Amino acid sequence: MFFRNQDWQRQGKNPDYRFSLANERTFLAWIRTALAFLAGSIAIDQLTPDFASPAIRVMLAILLAIGGAALALVALRRWADNENAMRQDAPLPYTRLLAAISLFIALIAFLFIIFIAVY
């Protein structure tokens, strides 16, 4: 399992619990966002039969599901990287994923706008 016997968990010093808990809250926020993507995916696929053609609905649902799965995986990796940096008294790692997520959401929104205008 990911959390058992990780070398970085035994290195450095234990960070201040307040920072660890803040890191955990951030992780949970990413997980909530991933769940929202998955809920949107299911809603589009199952609850909106008249929204667009089946192929378009499936494409949007798949995009949102892939986005949700990717967010969940990245959230775990980001949590571990931040925890490791705090243990080593190192700067927190920067991620370019925030820009990628913003572009992904903008793409989905743009597709929704086109489909709503067409239908």
C-alpha positions as CSV (number, residue, x, y, z in Angstrom):
1,M,0.0,0.0,0.0
2,F,1.1,3.5,-0.7
3,F,1.2,4.7,2.9
4,R,3.1,1.7,4.5
5,N,6.9,1.7,4.9
6,Q,7.6,4.7,2.8
7,D,11.2,5.8,3.2
8,W,10.3,9.5,3.2
9,Q,8.0,9.0,6.2
10,R,11.0,8.0,8.3
11,Q,13.3,10.7,7.1
12,G,13.7,14.2,8.5
13,K,11.6,15.4,11.4
14,N,7.9,15.3,12.0
15,P,6.4,18.5,10.8
16,D,4.2,20.7,13.0
17,Y,0.9,19.0,13.1
18,R,-0.9,22.2,12.0
19,F,0.9,22.1,8.7
20,S,0.3,18.4,8.3
21,L,-3.4,19.0,8.9
22,A,-3.5,21.9,6.5
23,N,-1.8,19.6,3.9
24,E,-4.4,17.0,4.6
25,R,-7.3,19.6,4.1
26,T,-5.8,20.6,0.8
27,F,-5.7,16.9,-0.2
28,L,-9.3,16.5,0.8
29,A,-10.2,19.6,-1.3
30,W,-8.6,18.0,-4.3
31,I,-10.5,14.8,-3.7
32,R,-13.8,16.7,-3.4
33,T,-13.1,18.3,-6.8
34,A,-12.3,14.8,-8.2
35,L,-15.6,13.5,-6.9
36,A,-17.4,16.5,-8.4
37,F,-15.9,15.7,-11.8
38,L,-17.1,12.1,-11.4
39,A,-20.6,13.2,-10.3
40,G,-20.8,15.5,-13.3
41,S,-19.7,12.7,-15.5
42,I,-22.5,10.4,-14.2
43,A,-25.0,13.2,-14.3
44,I,-24.3,14.0,-18.0
45,D,-24.4,10.3,-18.9
46,Q,-27.4,9.3,-17.0
47,L,-29.6,12.3,-16.3
48,T,-29.5,14.4,-19.5
49,P,-30.7,12.2,-22.4
50,D,-32.0,15.3,-24.3
51,F,-28.9,17.4,-23.7
52,A,-27.0,16.3,-26.9
53,S,-26.4,13.3,-29.0
54,P,-25.4,10.2,-27.2
55,A,-21.9,10.4,-28.7
56,I,-21.4,13.9,-27.4
57,R,-22.7,13.0,-23.9
58,V,-20.4,10.0,-23.7
59,M,-17.4,12.1,-24.8
60,L,-18.1,14.7,-22.1
61,A,-18.8,12.0,-19.5
62,I,-15.5,10.3,-20.3
63,L,-13.6,13.6,-20.3
64,L,-14.9,14.4,-16.8
65,A,-14.3,10.9,-15.5
66,I,-10.7,10.9,-16.7
67,G,-10.2,14.3,-15.2
68,G,-11.6,13.1,-11.9
69,A,-9.4,10.0,-11.8
70,A,-6.3,12.1,-12.7
71,L,-7.1,14.6,-10.0
72,A,-7.4,11.9,-7.4
73,L,-4.1,10.4,-8.3
74,V,-2.4,13.8,-8.5
75,A,-3.9,14.8,-5.1
76,L,-2.2,11.8,-3.4
77,R,1.2,12.5,-5.1
78,R,1.0,16.2,-4.2
79,W,0.1,15.4,-0.6
80,A,3.1,13.0,-0.3
81,D,5.5,15.5,-2.0
82,N,4.4,18.3,0.4
83,E,4.6,16.1,3.4
84,N,8.1,15.1,2.4
85,A,9.2,18.7,1.8
86,M,7.9,19.7,5.3
87,R,9.8,16.8,6.9
88,Q,13.0,17.9,5.2
89,D,12.5,21.7,5.8
90,A,12.6,22.2,2.1
91,P,10.5,24.5,0.0
92,L,7.1,23.1,-1.0
93,P,7.2,21.8,-4.6
94,Y,5.5,23.9,-7.3
95,T,3.1,22.2,-9.7
96,R,2.1,23.2,-13.1
97,L,-0.9,21.0,-12.8
98,L,-3.0,24.0,-11.6
99,A,-2.7,25.6,-15.0
100,A,-3.5,22.3,-16.7
101,I,-6.6,21.9,-14.5
102,S,-7.7,25.4,-15.3
103,L,-7.3,24.8,-19.1
104,F,-9.2,21.4,-18.8
105,I,-12.1,23.1,-17.0
106,A,-12.1,25.9,-19.5
107,L,-12.2,23.4,-22.4
108,I,-15.1,21.5,-20.8
109,A,-16.9,24.9,-20.2
110,F,-16.3,25.9,-23.8
111,L,-17.7,22.5,-25.1
112,F,-20.8,23.0,-22.9
113,I,-21.3,26.5,-24.3
114,I,-21.1,25.2,-27.9
115,F,-23.5,22.4,-27.2
116,I,-26.0,24.6,-25.4
117,A,-25.8,27.1,-28.3
118,V,-26.3,24.4,-30.9
119,Y,-29.1,22.5,-29.1
